[in-house]
């Protein structure tokens, strides 16, 4: 498999993971709000537990977005430390 096919495959996988990540955030928020007893009395720390999970998803999406960009620095070589054939 040559380099172009590998990069195309990797880009497709990263973009599909990014799509899944963007679908998961609204789903997680919906499930958090739709839980039974959401508006009832809760300990002070309980509302923050789902926020930590949603925050992790958002950080992961930002990282995946960074990976999904085709050429973040166009003037730089993609494989800086790899031997050029």
C-alpha positions as CSV (number, residue, x, y, z in Angstrom):
1,X,0.0,0.0,0.0
2,X,1.6,3.3,-1.0
3,X,1.7,6.4,1.0
4,X,-1.2,8.2,-0.6
5,X,-3.6,5.3,0.0
6,X,-2.5,5.1,3.6
7,X,-3.0,8.8,4.2
8,X,-6.4,8.7,2.5
9,X,-7.4,5.8,4.7
10,X,-6.1,7.5,7.9
11,X,-7.9,10.7,7.0
12,X,-11.2,8.8,6.4
13,X,-10.8,7.0,9.8
14,X,-10.1,10.3,11.6
15,X,-13.0,12.1,10.0
16,X,-15.4,9.2,10.8
17,X,-14.2,9.2,14.4
18,X,-14.8,13.0,14.5
19,X,-18.3,12.5,13.1
20,X,-19.0,10.0,15.9
21,X,-17.6,12.4,18.4
22,X,-19.9,15.2,17.3
23,X,-22.9,12.9,17.5
24,X,-22.0,11.7,21.0
25,X,-22.1,15.1,22.6
26,X,-25.8,15.9,22.0
27,X,-26.6,12.3,22.9
28,X,-24.7,12.5,26.2
29,X,-26.4,15.8,27.1
30,X,-29.8,14.3,26.2
31,X,-29.2,11.3,28.3
32,X,-28.1,13.4,31.2
33,X,-31.2,15.6,31.1
34,X,-33.5,12.6,30.5
35,X,-32.4,10.7,33.6
36,X,-35.1,10.0,36.1
37,X,-35.0,12.4,39.0
38,X,-33.0,15.0,37.1
39,X,-34.9,17.9,38.8
40,X,-35.1,16.3,42.2
41,X,-32.8,16.7,45.2
42,X,-29.3,15.6,44.6
43,X,-25.9,15.7,46.4
44,X,-23.9,18.8,45.6
45,X,-21.3,16.8,43.5
46,X,-23.7,14.7,41.4
47,X,-24.4,17.3,38.6
48,X,-20.7,17.7,38.0
49,X,-20.0,14.0,37.2
50,X,-21.7,14.0,33.7
51,X,-20.1,17.4,33.0
52,X,-16.6,15.8,33.4
53,X,-17.6,13.1,30.9
54,X,-19.0,15.6,28.4
55,X,-15.8,17.8,28.9
56,X,-13.7,14.7,28.1
57,X,-15.7,14.2,24.9
58,X,-15.3,17.8,23.9
59,X,-11.5,17.7,24.5
60,X,-11.3,14.5,22.4
61,X,-13.3,16.2,19.6
62,X,-10.9,19.2,19.6
63,X,-7.9,16.8,19.4
64,X,-9.5,14.8,16.6
65,X,-10.3,18.1,14.7
66,X,-6.7,19.0,15.0
67,X,-5.8,15.6,13.5
68,X,-8.5,15.8,10.8
69,X,-7.0,19.0,9.2
70,X,-5.4,17.9,5.9
71,X,-2.3,20.1,6.2
72,X,-2.1,22.2,9.4
73,X,1.2,23.8,8.3
74,X,1.4,23.9,4.5
75,X,5.0,25.2,4.4
76,X,6.2,22.3,6.6
77,X,6.7,18.7,5.5
78,X,4.3,16.2,6.9
79,X,7.1,13.7,7.7
80,X,9.8,16.0,9.0
81,X,12.0,13.4,10.6
82,X,11.4,10.6,8.1
83,X,14.1,9.9,5.6
84,X,13.2,11.3,2.2
85,X,13.6,8.7,-0.6
